[in-house]
């Protein structure tokens, strides 16, 4: 599994709390049967990447995800409609 620090944009300060939050968010989704998961942290906004074939399944537990991610401290929770892409944090660099 890739290092959790890869879940943050370049230049964003990475704290231990943020790493733990992302780790717990990904563990939660894995526990619900999602095999390929990345939770990208954009200054407290969760951008969830899963495979496109699992998006319908994700919508079935949407309320559970919202509650858990809010509990973890994310201010907004989003689903990336492009799906999982390794290296997606490299796509847009300021």
C-alpha atoms as one frame of an Amber mdcrd trajectory, in Angstrom:
protein
   0.000   0.000   0.000   1.298   3.408  -0.915   2.470   5.696   1.848  -0.404
   7.671   3.388   1.477  10.919   2.784   0.680  10.450  -0.923  -2.959  11.259
  -0.057  -2.153  14.961   0.368  -1.474  17.650  -2.244   2.028  19.023  -2.591
   2.584  21.914  -0.233  -0.154  20.941   2.221   1.116  20.534   5.767   0.739
  16.900   6.821   0.069  16.268  10.493  -0.074  13.037  12.442  -3.792  13.677
  13.043  -4.409  14.049   9.306  -2.521  10.819   8.539  -4.527   8.952  11.174
  -7.798  10.412   9.827  -7.023   9.278   6.270  -5.937   5.844   7.505  -9.144
   5.383   9.479 -11.251   6.563   6.536  -9.613   4.050   4.193  -9.888   1.263
   6.770 -13.619   2.025   7.108 -14.129   1.689   3.346 -12.035  -1.498   3.166
 -14.175  -2.952   5.975 -17.221  -2.337   3.760 -15.708  -4.462   0.999 -14.059
  -1.868  -1.225 -10.822  -3.352  -2.477  -9.126  -0.395  -4.139  -9.529   2.793
  -2.106  -7.787   6.124  -1.788  -9.024   8.928   0.429  -7.311  12.110  -0.718
  -7.242  14.915   1.863  -7.559  18.409   0.422  -7.285  20.575   3.555 -10.051
  18.663   5.328 -12.074  17.811   2.230 -12.151  14.066   1.540 -11.945  13.087
  -2.132 -12.724   9.377  -2.297 -11.355   7.315  -5.170 -12.754   3.834  -5.746
 -13.123   1.782  -8.912 -15.994   2.911 -11.147 -17.634  -0.524 -10.946 -18.014
  -0.083  -7.165 -19.647   3.362  -7.282 -23.213   2.008  -7.193 -22.278  -0.053
  -4.129 -20.785   3.079  -2.561 -24.047   4.982  -3.006 -25.844   2.273  -1.029
 -23.783   3.164   2.064 -23.514   6.883   1.349 -25.158   7.982   4.612 -22.886
   5.696   6.635 -19.834   7.121   4.876 -20.982  10.690   5.494 -21.534  10.034
   9.194 -18.171   8.286   9.652 -16.139  10.813   7.691 -17.781  13.726   9.547
 -16.979  11.933  12.811 -13.355  11.679  11.640 -13.259  15.429  11.069 -13.691
  15.904   7.331 -15.664  19.054   6.534 -16.828  17.874   3.088 -16.909  14.419
   1.539 -16.720  13.900  -2.228 -16.637  10.912  -4.580 -14.230  11.336  -7.492
 -16.260  10.379 -10.562 -13.119   9.498 -12.510 -12.509   6.689 -10.050  -9.253
   5.388  -8.656  -6.107   6.498 -10.448  -2.663   5.825  -9.084  -0.790   9.115
  -8.927  -3.876  11.304  -9.215  -2.284  13.851  -6.867   0.320  14.425  -9.604
  -2.295  15.366 -12.216  -2.610  18.984 -11.093   0.464  20.675  -9.704   0.611
  24.351  -8.887
